[in-house]
Amino acid sequence: MLNSTTRNTDTTSHVDFTDYSVINEDGWVCGSNGELLMWIPPPHRIHLHRPSNIWVAGEYETRLDLSTFVHGQSWATCIDT
């Protein structure tokens, strides 16, 4: 994950995506400390499921499965998951 304050890449095992996570104007989901977690394509931003959502209506209803989400310095290992 890119630490937006230090511009360094940090590796963590915890994905800080909550019902209160901010999606900034560039489409990045930000963690609670302002770190950039993942980029969401424009058609999927408005109808993105938050962790506690049961249903979201919209043409591009998007639900994220973060069970194998890999980020930070180990991001390339997602190819093997």
Sine and cosine of phi, psi and omega as CSV:
sin_phi,cos_phi,sin_psi,cos_psi,sin_omega,cos_omega
0.00,0.00,0.61,-0.79,0.00,-1.00
-1.00,0.05,0.85,-0.52,0.08,-1.00
-0.98,0.19,0.93,-0.36,-0.10,-0.99
-0.93,0.36,-0.32,0.95,0.02,-1.00
-0.99,0.15,-0.74,0.68,-0.07,-1.00
-0.99,-0.11,-0.23,0.97,-0.07,-1.00
0.90,0.43,0.32,0.95,0.07,-1.00
-0.99,-0.12,0.41,-0.91,0.06,-1.00
-1.00,-0.03,0.83,-0.56,0.01,-1.00
-0.93,-0.37,0.54,-0.84,0.07,-1.00
-0.92,-0.40,0.80,-0.60,0.08,-1.00
-0.69,-0.72,0.37,-0.93,0.04,-1.00
-1.00,-0.08,-0.22,0.97,-0.04,-1.00
-0.99,-0.12,0.77,-0.64,0.07,-1.00
-0.99,-0.15,0.88,-0.47,-0.09,-1.00
-1.00,-0.01,0.84,0.54,0.04,-1.00
-0.96,-0.28,0.93,-0.37,-0.05,-1.00
-0.82,-0.57,-0.01,-1.00,0.07,-1.00
-0.90,0.44,-0.34,0.94,-0.06,-1.00
-0.97,-0.26,0.10,1.00,0.01,-1.00
-0.89,0.45,0.65,-0.76,-0.01,-1.00
-1.00,-0.01,0.67,-0.74,0.19,-0.98
-0.96,-0.27,0.92,-0.40,-0.09,-1.00
-0.97,0.26,0.07,-1.00,-0.09,-1.00
-0.90,0.44,-0.31,0.95,0.05,-1.00
-1.00,-0.03,-0.04,1.00,0.05,-1.00
1.00,-0.06,0.17,0.98,0.01,-1.00
-1.00,0.01,0.75,-0.66,0.16,-0.99
-0.98,0.20,0.81,-0.58,-0.05,-1.00
-0.97,-0.25,0.65,-0.76,0.08,-1.00
-0.96,0.26,0.05,-1.00,-0.06,-1.00
-0.91,0.42,-0.33,0.94,0.04,-1.00
-0.98,-0.20,0.24,0.97,0.01,-1.00
1.00,0.09,0.03,1.00,-0.01,-1.00
-0.95,0.31,0.56,-0.83,0.02,-1.00
-0.99,0.15,0.86,-0.52,-0.06,-1.00
-0.99,-0.10,-0.78,0.62,-0.03,-1.00
-0.34,-0.94,0.43,-0.90,0.01,-1.00
-0.99,-0.17,0.71,-0.70,0.00,-1.00
-0.94,-0.35,0.82,-0.57,0.03,-1.00
-0.87,0.50,0.54,-0.84,-0.09,-1.00
-0.76,0.65,-0.71,0.70,-0.05,-1.00
-0.91,0.42,-0.28,0.96,-0.09,-1.00
-0.98,-0.21,-0.08,1.00,-0.09,-1.00
-0.94,0.33,-0.70,0.71,-0.08,-1.00
-0.93,0.37,-0.63,0.78,-0.10,-1.00
-0.96,-0.27,0.51,0.86,0.01,-1.00
-0.98,0.22,0.78,-0.62,0.07,-1.00
-0.93,0.36,0.72,-0.69,0.17,-0.99
-1.00,-0.04,0.30,-0.95,-0.09,-1.00
-0.78,0.62,-0.58,0.82,-0.03,-1.00
-1.00,-0.08,-0.01,1.00,0.04,-1.00
-0.92,0.40,0.64,-0.77,0.11,-0.99
-0.99,-0.13,-0.63,0.78,-0.06,-1.00
-0.45,-0.89,0.63,-0.78,0.07,-1.00
-0.74,-0.67,0.79,-0.61,-0.01,-1.00
-1.00,0.04,0.69,-0.73,0.07,-1.00
0.34,-0.94,0.33,-0.94,-0.02,-1.00
-0.88,0.47,-0.60,0.80,-0.06,-1.00
-0.91,-0.40,0.74,0.68,0.02,-1.00
-0.81,0.59,0.83,-0.56,-0.11,-0.99
-0.80,-0.60,0.83,-0.56,0.06,-1.00
-0.88,-0.47,0.77,-0.64,-0.01,-1.00
-1.00,-0.07,0.72,-0.69,0.15,-0.99
-0.96,-0.28,0.97,-0.23,-0.06,-1.00
-0.99,-0.14,0.27,0.96,-0.05,-1.00
-0.91,0.41,-0.45,0.89,0.04,-1.00
-0.87,-0.50,0.35,0.94,-0.01,-1.00
-0.90,0.44,0.80,-0.61,0.01,-1.00
-0.83,-0.55,0.71,-0.70,-0.03,-1.00
-0.53,-0.85,-0.01,-1.00,-0.03,-1.00
0.96,0.28,-0.48,-0.87,-0.07,-1.00
-0.91,0.40,-0.31,0.95,-0.02,-1.00
-0.99,-0.13,0.22,0.97,-0.12,-0.99
-0.84,0.55,-0.54,0.84,-0.05,-1.00
-0.93,0.36,-0.25,0.97,0.03,-1.00
-0.95,0.31,-0.15,0.99,0.01,-1.00
-0.90,0.44,-0.33,0.94,0.04,-1.00
-0.89,0.45,-0.53,0.85,-0.05,-1.00
-1.00,0.00,0.00,1.00,-0.06,-1.00
-0.99,-0.16,0.00,0.00,0.00,0.00
